[in-house]
C-alpha cells in the first residue's frame, strides 16, 4: 500500500473507498454487460416470470426478523 495512504486514519481511508465506490456506481451505465452477463440476466428474468411469485414485502420480512430478535 502507498505509504501516504497508509498514514491516513482508518476513518479517512474508509471514506475514500466509499467515495470511490460511489463514483463507480454513478458511472455504471458506462460499463457494458458481457454476453454471459446478459444471458444470465435473461435466464433469471425468464425464471422469475415463469414462477409468478413476487415474494414478500420488505415490511413483512422486517417484521419477521424483528419478531425473532
N, C-alpha and C positions, 0 to 999 in steps of 0.2 A: 504494500500500500504506500502511496505517496506520503512522505513524512509530514508534509504540511497538512494533509487531510487527517492524518493520524493524530496530530496535535490538537485538533478541534475537539471540544467537548462532545460527548456522545449525543447529546440533545441536538446540537447543530448538525452533526453528521446524519442523524435520522431525518432532520428537516430537509437536508439536501437531497436525500434519497426520495423523500415524499415529493419534493418539488420536481425532481427529475421524472419520477413516475407519472405525476400529473401532466407534465409536458408531453410525455409519450402518449398518454391516454387521450389527450386533446387532439393529437395528430394521427390517431389510429386508423382513420379512414384513408390515410396515405399508404398504408401497408396492404397490398393486395393479398387476397386469400390464395393459397396454393390450390392446385387441382384436388389434392387429397382432402384439404380442409373443407372445400366447397362440397365434395362428395359426402363427407361425414355430416356436415350440417344438413344436407338434403336428406340423408338417411334418418337422422334424428327427427327432422320435421315430419317426414313420412310416417315414422313410428308414432309420433305424438298425435298426428291427425287420425291415424288408424285406431289408436287406443280410445280417443274421445274423452278420456278422464282429464279434466282440467286441474285436478289436485285440490288442495285445501287452501283456504285463505290464510294469509300471514297472521291475521288476528287469531284464528283458530289454532295454528301451530304454536304461536307465542303463549296462548292461554294454556295449552297442554304442557309446555315447558315450564311455565311458572307454577303450575299445579304440582309438578314433581320436585320443585326446589325446596 
